[in-house]
Amino acid sequence: MQIPFVKYHGTGNDFILVDDRMNTFTYSTELISQLCDRHFGIGADGLLILRNCPEAAFEMLYFNSDGSHATFCGNGGRCIVAFARDLGIIEKQCVFKAPDGKHQAYINETTASLALVKLQMQNAILYKSSEDHIFLNTGTYHTVVFVDDPDQVDVVKEGQKIRNDAKYKPQGTNVNFACIHGDEMYVRTYEKGVENETLSCGTGVTASAIAASLRYGGTNWKIHTRGGDLKVSFDIENESYINVFLEGEATRVFEGLFNL
């Protein structure tokens, strides 16, 4: 059996997307891991499945490249909105359902292969703030570490160490190394489930912007990643971070078929 797929990336964070509105895609951890393998499969940071949903425009399921299920992915969310537009499911805006809840999304600019997507994230939950680390949830768990220069950090080595720290068990944490210049930031992220650095992480830059606000103030941030630029904005109400939005490009790369 052949399954159609489309490859997208959001600022270098790349995904395999499958239209499963007919519920014909039988997946497994092993299959997803194989498809995401960059040497023996298609290659991606994760896989996204689009399904019908009676209470929203569509439902999004997200899996990391190791086949593990994740509650949400910001860049993946932007890419699946572009995918839904390309499938003719939506036009300029929608509400879709993900494991962490419903998300509003807006498409502001489009070309044949690119969409500028503004995506509403869930309200952030702050768990712990210390001098060294800020631990919070922006759809999934993130730790933010402020450093002088992320390019001087061994992101894989140091990220792995924090990701597997006993205090974050059993779920683990994604790890972001961030520095601030005015109202702009530079962020590098180690992602659990990928177990490597990714060129960009939407929930990670969102977590970094909120952590920066906690430390330094500010509610609108332009964030540079190794894969491109993103914007994060939010409101603060009664010490809560609400109306959180992530904005950036989602790019269609190629399409094909894989065999089950």
C-alpha positions in Angstrom: 0.0 0.0 0.0 1.3 3.4 -1.0 0.7 6.4 1.3 1.1 10.0 -0.1 3.1 12.5 2.0 4.2 16.1 1.8 7.4 17.4 3.3 7.3 20.9 4.9 9.7 22.9 7.1 9.2 25.8 9.5 12.4 27.7 9.7 14.4 24.5 9.2 12.4 22.4 11.6 11.2 19.7 9.0 8.3 17.4 9.0 6.6 14.6 7.1 2.8 15.4 6.7 0.2 12.8 6.0 -3.5 13.4 5.1 -5.3 10.7 7.0 -8.9 12.0 6.7 -9.9 8.5 5.4 -8.3 6.8 8.4 -6.2 4.5 6.3 -2.8 5.2 7.7 -1.8 2.5 10.2 1.3 3.8 12.0 3.7 2.4 14.6 6.6 3.8 16.6 9.0 1.7 14.3 7.4 3.0 11.1 7.6 6.7 12.1 11.2 6.3 13.3 12.1 4.7 10.0 10.3 7.4 7.9 12.1 10.2 9.8 15.5 8.5 9.5 17.7 10.8 7.3 19.7 7.9 5.8 17.1 5.1 5.5 13.9 7.0 5.2 12.5 10.3 4.0 14.2 12.3 6.8 12.5 14.7 9.3 12.4 16.0 12.8 8.9 14.6 13.2 5.7 13.3 11.5 2.3 15.1 11.5 -1.0 13.4 10.8 -4.0 15.4 9.7 -7.4 13.9 10.5 -11.1 14.9 10.4 -12.4 16.5 13.6 -16.1 17.2 14.2 -15.4 20.1 16.6 -12.6 21.9 14.6 -11.3 22.3 11.0 -9.1 19.2 11.5 -7.1 17.3 14.1 -3.3 17.3 14.4 -1.3 14.3 15.8 2.4 14.8 16.2 5.2 12.3 16.6 8.9 12.9 17.3 11.5 11.4 15.0 12.0 8.5 17.4 8.3 7.6 17.0 7.3 8.9 20.4 4.1 10.9 20.7 4.2 14.6 21.7 1.5 16.9 23.0 2.3 19.7 20.6 4.9 21.3 18.2 4.8 25.0 17.4 6.6 24.8 14.0 4.7 21.6 13.2 1.5 23.4 14.0 2.3 26.2 11.6 3.2 23.6 8.9 0.0 21.6 9.3 -2.0 24.8 8.9 -0.2 25.5 5.6 -0.9 21.8 4.6 -4.6 22.2 5.4 -4.7 25.3 3.2 -3.0 23.4 0.4 -5.5 20.6 0.7 -8.4 23.2 0.4 -9.6 22.5 4.0 -9.2 26.1 5.1 -8.5 29.5 3.6 -7.1 32.3 5.8 -7.9 31.2 9.3 -9.0 28.2 11.3 -9.3 26.5 14.7 -7.7 23.0 14.9 -7.4 20.4 17.6 -4.1 19.0 19.0 -3.4 16.8 22.0 -2.9 19.9 24.2 -6.2 21.5 23.1 -7.5 23.8 20.4 -5.5 26.4 18.5 -6.5 29.4 16.4 -4.3 30.1 13.4 -4.1 32.8 10.7 -2.4 32.8 7.3 -1.2 36.3 6.5 0.8 35.8 3.3 1.0 33.1 0.8 2.8 31.9 -2.3 2.6 28.6 -4.1 5.0 27.0 -1.6 5.1 29.3 1.4 2.7 30.6 4.0 3.3 33.1 6.8 1.3 31.5 9.7 0.4 33.1 13.0 -0.5 30.4 15.5 -2.0 30.8 18.9 -0.3 28.7 21.5 -1.7 27.5 24.8 -1.3 29.7 27.8 2.1 29.1 29.3 2.5 27.3 32.7 5.6 28.3 34.7 6.8 25.5 37.0 10.2 26.7 38.3 12.5 29.7 38.0 16.0 29.7 39.4 19.2 31.7 38.7 20.3 29.1 36.2 17.2 27.6 34.6 13.6 28.5 33.9 11.3 25.5 33.5 7.9 25.9 31.9 5.3 24.4 29.6 4.3 26.0 26.2 2.5 23.0 24.9 5.4 20.7 25.9 8.1 20.9 28.6 11.0 23.3 28.1 13.9 24.5 30.2 15.5 27.8 29.2 19.1 28.6 30.0 20.4 32.1 29.4 24.0 32.2 28.2 26.4 34.9 26.8 26.6 33.2 23.3 24.7 30.0 22.3 27.2 29.4 19.6 29.9 28.7 22.3 27.7 26.0 23.8 27.9 22.3 23.0 24.2 22.1 22.6 24.0 18.4 22.2 26.3 17.6 25.1 24.9 20.2 27.5 21.3 19.7 26.3 21.4 16.0 26.8 22.7 16.5 30.3 19.8 18.8 31.3 17.2 16.8 29.4 18.1 13.6 31.4 18.5 15.3 34.7 16.7 13.4 37.5 14.6 16.5 38.5 12.9 16.4 35.1 12.0 12.7 35.2 9.9 10.9 34.1 8.9 13.2 31.2 12.2 14.9 30.5 12.6 18.4 29.1 13.5 20.2 25.9 16.4 22.6 26.5 16.9 26.1 25.0 20.1 28.1 25.2 19.3 31.8 24.7 20.9 35.2 24.7 19.2 38.6 24.5 20.1 41.7 22.4 17.5 44.5 23.0 14.1 43.1 22.0 15.6 40.3 20.0 16.9 36.9 21.0 19.1 34.1 19.6 18.0 30.6 20.6 19.4 27.1 20.0 17.3 24.1 21.1 18.0 20.5 22.0 14.8 18.5 21.5 13.8 15.4 23.4 12.3 12.8 21.1 14.7 14.0 18.4 17.6 13.7 20.9 19.6 16.3 19.0 19.6 20.0 18.2 17.0 21.1 15.7 17.4 24.2 13.5 14.4 25.7 15.1 11.8 24.8 17.7 8.5 26.8 17.9 7.5 25.8 21.5 11.2 26.4 22.4 11.4 30.0 21.2 8.0 30.6 22.8 9.3 29.3 26.1 12.5 31.4 25.6 10.5 34.6 25.0 8.3 34.1 28.1 11.4 33.3 30.2 13.0 36.5 28.9 9.9 38.4 29.8 10.1 36.9 33.3 13.7 38.1 33.7 13.8 41.3 31.7 10.3 42.3 30.8 8.9 42.7 27.2 6.0 40.9 25.5 7.0 41.1 21.8 10.1 39.3 20.7 11.9 38.7 17.4 13.8 35.5 17.7 16.7 34.3 15.5 17.3 30.6 15.2 19.8 28.6 13.0 16.9 28.0 10.6 15.4 31.5 10.4 13.5 34.1 12.3 10.3 33.8 14.3 8.1 36.3 16.2 6.5 35.6 19.6 4.0 37.9 21.3 1.8 37.5 24.4 -0.1 39.4 27.2 0.6 39.2 30.9 -2.5 39.1 33.2 -2.3 38.4 36.9 1.2 37.0 36.4 -0.2 34.6 33.7 1.0 34.5 30.1 -2.0 34.5 27.8 -2.8 35.3 24.2 0.5 33.7 23.2 1.2 33.7 19.4 4.0 32.3 17.3 4.5 33.6 13.8 6.8 32.5 11.0 7.1 30.9 7.6 5.9 27.4 6.7 7.4 26.1 3.5 6.3 23.2 1.3 9.4 21.4 0.0 8.3 18.3 -1.9 5.8 15.4 -2.0 5.9 11.7 -2.7 4.7 8.2 -1.8 6.0 5.7 0.7 5.2 2.0 0.9 3.6 0.3 3.9 
